[in-house]
Amino acid sequence: MSVYSKLACFVGGTLFGSFGIKLLSSKDAKKVYVHATAAGLRMKDSVMETVTNVQENAADVLASAKELNEERAAKEAEESEAAKVEDVEA
């Protein structure tokens, strides 16, 4: 690469960097940042509502599963006791 092309790249990068900083700190850019941040916060609220609903549903499912297991264990215990009584009587 020749010295001129290196110098041109440096000057172009410097000008683009200076212009870029001015562009990124402009009032219009700040408005875009505010709107994007507000949209992100709204999305976060929506996601958190969904997470809360999923957690509540999971808690309900867990409670129902525990209840079902307790009922099944009680039924099996009754059947076991009935079988023991029949064995003793026979």
C-alpha positions as CSV (number, residue, x, y, z in Angstrom):
1,M,0.0,0.0,0.0
2,S,1.4,3.3,-0.9
3,V,1.8,6.2,1.5
4,Y,-0.9,8.2,-0.3
5,S,-3.5,5.4,0.1
6,K,-2.6,5.0,3.8
7,L,-2.9,8.8,4.3
8,A,-6.2,8.8,2.4
9,C,-7.6,6.0,4.7
10,F,-6.4,7.9,7.8
11,V,-8.0,11.2,6.7
12,G,-11.2,9.4,5.6
13,G,-11.4,7.6,8.9
14,T,-10.9,10.7,10.9
15,L,-13.5,12.7,9.0
16,F,-16.0,9.8,9.2
17,G,-15.3,9.4,12.9
18,S,-15.8,13.1,13.6
19,F,-19.0,13.2,11.5
20,G,-20.2,10.0,13.2
21,I,-19.7,11.4,16.7
22,K,-21.7,14.5,15.7
23,L,-24.4,12.4,14.2
24,L,-24.6,10.1,17.2
25,S,-24.9,13.0,19.6
26,S,-27.5,15.0,17.7
27,K,-31.0,15.8,19.0
28,D,-32.6,13.5,16.4
29,A,-30.3,10.6,17.4
30,K,-31.2,11.2,21.1
31,K,-34.9,11.0,20.2
32,V,-34.3,7.6,18.5
33,Y,-32.4,6.4,21.6
34,V,-35.3,7.5,23.8
35,H,-37.9,5.7,21.6
36,A,-35.8,2.6,21.4
37,T,-35.3,2.5,25.1
38,A,-39.0,3.0,25.8
39,A,-39.9,0.2,23.4
40,G,-37.4,-2.1,25.2
41,L,-38.9,-1.2,28.6
42,R,-42.4,-2.0,27.2
43,M,-41.2,-5.3,25.9
44,K,-39.6,-6.1,29.3
45,D,-42.9,-5.5,31.0
46,S,-44.7,-7.7,28.6
47,V,-42.2,-10.5,29.0
48,M,-42.4,-10.2,32.8
49,E,-46.2,-10.6,32.6
50,T,-45.8,-13.7,30.6
51,V,-43.1,-15.1,32.9
52,T,-45.4,-14.4,35.9
53,N,-48.3,-16.3,34.2
54,V,-46.1,-19.2,33.4
55,Q,-44.8,-19.4,37.0
56,E,-48.4,-19.3,38.4
57,N,-49.5,-22.0,36.0
58,A,-46.5,-24.1,36.9
59,A,-47.3,-23.8,40.6
60,D,-50.9,-24.9,39.9
61,V,-49.7,-27.9,37.9
62,L,-47.3,-28.8,40.7
63,A,-49.9,-28.6,43.3
64,S,-52.3,-30.7,41.2
65,A,-49.6,-33.3,40.6
66,K,-48.8,-33.6,44.3
67,E,-52.5,-34.0,45.1
68,L,-52.9,-36.7,42.5
69,N,-49.9,-38.6,43.9
70,E,-51.3,-38.3,47.4
71,E,-54.7,-39.7,46.3
72,R,-53.0,-42.5,44.4
73,A,-50.8,-43.4,47.4
74,A,-53.9,-43.5,49.7
75,K,-55.8,-45.7,47.2
76,E,-52.8,-48.1,46.9
77,A,-52.6,-48.2,50.7
78,E,-56.3,-49.0,51.0
79,E,-55.9,-51.8,48.4
80,S,-52.9,-53.2,50.2
81,E,-54.8,-53.2,53.5
82,A,-57.8,-54.9,51.8
83,A,-55.5,-57.5,50.4
84,K,-53.9,-58.2,53.8
85,V,-57.4,-58.5,55.4
86,E,-58.5,-61.0,52.7
87,D,-55.3,-63.0,53.2
88,V,-55.9,-63.1,57.0
89,E,-59.5,-64.2,56.5
90,A,-58.7,-66.9,54.1
